[in-house]
């Protein structure tokens, strides 16, 4: 999963999109379809429960195939008839984007619902943790953009920033104010998601470094 599931470069994506004659309605329909993919990922992730291989299990259920998650060759995804949207690639179809977006969506929405009531979480803790959530997602999306355009060194740098923010999030989650009640229940739910985000990004970083090394050897 060092770039995308399309097997093409960023330039080719832009060339293909330049030939489209889609209007705003077409793009809205397309984006809604990609939002469905995010929600499907999240549903499958929740169904996977405490499986130790849940991120690979969900990737297989999403028909991405093991090769989309590691540099090793793996299983085959289920082939389905192509429709018009299958011929169009944007960042929203990138498996790393879908997984990252889905996991952050579950973290952010659940935290916003909980932290809106100061009886459950002191507002200072609520704000600090929410900032970490939004900052980490923004940094990860920037990294996926770089990855999608084949700028592997920049992708590694941005993913490392996202990881640093994720570490800060973990530190905020250990605050005494989150040790009891609904906050403690949220933390129990959130910790596996945070560690799975970390695992996904570390895999991508490793693949980017392998690709950079290969490119260096070719030079």
C-alpha positions as CSV (number, residue, x, y, z in Angstrom):
1,X,0.0,0.0,0.0
2,X,2.9,2.3,-0.8
3,X,0.8,4.5,-3.1
4,X,-2.8,3.6,-4.0
5,X,-4.8,0.7,-5.1
6,X,-4.9,2.0,-8.7
7,X,-1.3,1.2,-9.6
8,X,-0.8,4.6,-11.2
9,X,1.1,7.7,-10.5
10,X,-0.3,11.0,-9.3
11,X,0.3,12.6,-12.7
12,X,-1.8,9.9,-14.4
13,X,-4.6,10.5,-12.0
14,X,-4.7,14.2,-12.9
15,X,-4.5,13.4,-16.6
16,X,-7.5,11.1,-16.3
17,X,-9.5,13.6,-14.3
18,X,-8.8,16.3,-16.9
19,X,-10.8,14.3,-19.5
20,X,-13.9,14.1,-17.3
21,X,-17.0,16.0,-18.2
22,X,-18.6,15.6,-14.8
23,X,-20.7,18.4,-13.3
24,X,-21.3,19.3,-9.6
25,X,-24.0,16.7,-9.3
26,X,-21.7,13.9,-10.6
27,X,-19.0,14.8,-8.2
28,X,-21.4,15.0,-5.3
29,X,-22.7,11.5,-6.1
30,X,-19.1,10.3,-6.4
31,X,-18.1,11.8,-3.0
32,X,-21.2,10.3,-1.3
33,X,-20.2,6.9,-2.7
34,X,-16.7,7.3,-1.1
35,X,-18.3,8.3,2.2
36,X,-20.2,5.0,2.1
37,X,-16.8,3.2,1.8
38,X,-15.6,5.0,5.0
39,X,-18.7,4.0,6.9
40,X,-18.4,0.4,5.6
41,X,-14.8,0.3,6.8
42,X,-15.9,1.5,10.2
43,X,-18.7,-1.0,10.4
44,X,-16.4,-3.9,9.5
45,X,-13.8,-2.6,12.0
46,X,-16.3,-2.6,14.8
47,X,-17.5,-6.1,13.8
48,X,-13.9,-7.3,14.0
49,X,-13.9,-6.6,17.7
50,X,-10.7,-7.6,19.5
51,X,-9.2,-9.7,16.7
52,X,-5.4,-9.1,16.8
53,X,-5.3,-9.1,13.0
54,X,-8.3,-6.7,12.7
55,X,-6.7,-4.2,10.3
56,X,-5.7,-6.9,7.9
57,X,-9.0,-8.7,8.3
58,X,-10.9,-5.5,7.5
59,X,-8.7,-4.8,4.5
60,X,-9.5,-8.2,3.2
61,X,-13.2,-7.6,3.8
62,X,-12.9,-4.3,1.9
63,X,-11.5,-6.3,-1.1
64,X,-8.2,-4.5,-0.9
65,X,-6.1,-7.6,-0.7
66,X,-3.0,-8.1,1.4
67,X,-0.8,-6.4,-1.2
68,X,-2.5,-3.1,-0.4
69,X,-1.4,-3.2,3.2
70,X,2.1,-4.7,3.0
71,X,4.9,-4.9,0.4
72,X,4.4,-8.7,0.3
73,X,2.2,-10.4,-2.2
74,X,-1.0,-11.6,-0.7
75,X,-4.6,-12.7,-1.3
76,X,-6.8,-11.6,-4.1
77,X,-9.7,-9.3,-3.6
78,X,-13.1,-10.1,-5.0
79,X,-13.5,-8.8,-8.6
80,X,-16.7,-7.0,-9.3
81,X,-18.0,-5.4,-12.5
82,X,-16.7,-1.9,-13.0
83,X,-19.1,1.0,-13.1
84,X,-18.5,4.7,-14.1
85,X,-17.1,5.6,-10.6
86,X,-14.6,2.8,-10.7
87,X,-12.9,4.5,-13.7
88,X,-12.2,7.6,-11.6
89,X,-9.5,7.8,-9.0
90,X,-9.2,10.5,-6.3
91,X,-7.6,10.5,-2.9
92,X,-10.9,9.3,-1.4
93,X,-10.3,5.8,-2.9
94,X,-6.9,5.4,-1.3
95,X,-7.1,2.6,1.3
96,X,-4.9,4.5,3.7
97,X,-7.2,7.5,3.4
98,X,-10.3,5.4,4.0
99,X,-8.9,3.6,7.1
100,X,-7.5,6.8,8.6
101,X,-10.7,8.8,7.9
102,X,-12.9,6.0,9.4
103,X,-10.9,5.6,12.6
104,X,-10.6,9.3,13.2
105,X,-14.3,9.7,12.5
106,X,-15.2,7.3,15.2
107,X,-12.8,8.9,17.7
108,X,-13.8,12.5,17.0
109,X,-17.6,12.0,16.9
110,X,-17.6,10.0,20.1
111,X,-15.3,12.4,21.9
112,X,-17.4,15.5,20.8
113,X,-20.6,13.8,22.2
114,X,-18.9,13.1,25.5
115,X,-16.9,16.2,26.0
116,X,-19.8,18.5,25.2
117,X,-21.0,17.9,28.8
118,X,-18.6,19.4,31.4
119,X,-20.0,17.0,34.0
120,X,-18.1,14.2,32.2
121,X,-14.9,15.9,31.2
122,X,-13.3,19.2,32.3
123,X,-13.4,21.6,29.4
124,X,-9.6,22.1,29.4
125,X,-9.1,18.4,28.9
126,X,-11.9,18.3,26.3
127,X,-10.3,21.1,24.2
128,X,-6.8,19.8,24.4
129,X,-7.7,16.3,23.3
130,X,-10.0,17.5,20.5
131,X,-7.2,19.7,19.1
132,X,-4.9,16.6,19.1
133,X,-7.5,14.6,17.2
134,X,-8.1,17.2,14.5
135,X,-4.4,18.1,14.1
136,X,-3.4,14.4,13.8
137,X,-6.0,13.7,11.1
138,X,-5.0,16.8,9.1
139,X,-1.3,15.8,9.2
140,X,-2.1,12.3,8.2
141,X,-4.2,13.5,5.2
142,X,-1.4,15.7,4.1
143,X,0.9,12.7,4.3
144,X,-1.5,10.6,2.2
145,X,-1.6,13.4,-0.4
146,X,2.2,13.3,-0.7
147,X,2.0,9.5,-0.9
148,X,-0.6,9.6,-3.6
149,X,1.7,11.8,-5.7
150,X,4.7,9.5,-5.2
151,X,6.7,12.0,-3.0
152,X,7.7,9.3,-0.6
153,X,10.3,11.3,1.4
154,X,7.7,14.0,2.1
155,X,5.1,11.4,3.0
156,X,7.5,9.9,5.6
157,X,8.2,13.3,7.1
158,X,4.5,14.1,7.3
159,X,3.5,10.7,8.7
160,X,6.2,11.2,11.4
161,X,4.6,14.5,12.4
162,X,1.2,12.7,12.5
163,X,2.8,10.1,14.8
164,X,4.2,12.7,17.1
165,X,0.7,14.2,17.4
166,X,-0.7,10.7,18.0
167,X,1.8,10.3,20.8
168,X,0.6,13.6,22.3
169,X,-3.0,12.3,22.0
170,X,-2.0,9.2,23.9
171,X,-0.5,11.4,26.6
172,X,-3.7,13.4,26.9
173,X,-5.7,10.2,27.2
174,X,-3.8,9.3,30.3
175,X,-5.0,12.4,32.2
176,X,-6.6,11.7,35.6
177,X,-9.8,13.4,34.5
178,X,-10.3,10.5,32.0
179,X,-9.8,7.7,34.6
180,X,-13.5,7.2,35.6
181,X,-17.0,7.2,34.3
182,X,-17.9,7.7,30.7
183,X,-14.5,9.2,30.0
184,X,-12.8,6.0,31.0
185,X,-15.2,4.0,28.8
186,X,-14.3,6.2,25.9
187,X,-10.6,5.8,26.5
188,X,-11.0,2.0,26.5
189,X,-12.8,2.2,23.2
190,X,-10.3,4.7,21.7
191,X,-7.0,3.1,22.6
192,X,-7.2,0.2,20.1
193,X,-8.1,2.6,17.4
194,X,-5.2,4.9,18.2
195,X,-2.7,2.0,18.1
196,X,-4.2,0.7,14.9
197,X,-3.7,4.1,13.3
198,X,-0.1,4.0,14.5
199,X,0.4,0.5,13.0
200,X,-1.0,1.5,9.6
201,X,1.2,4.6,9.4
202,X,4.3,2.7,10.5
203,X,3.7,0.1,7.7
204,X,3.4,2.9,5.1
205,X,6.5,4.6,6.4
206,X,8.4,1.3,6.1
207,X,7.2,0.8,2.5
208,X,8.0,4.4,1.5
209,X,11.6,3.9,2.8
210,X,11.9,0.7,0.9
211,X,10.7,2.5,-2.2
212,X,13.2,5.3,-1.7
213,X,16.0,2.8,-1.2
214,X,15.0,1.0,-4.4
215,X,15.0,4.3,-6.3
216,X,18.4,5.1,-4.9
217,X,19.8,1.8,-6.0
218,X,18.5,2.3,-9.6
219,X,20.3,5.7,-9.8
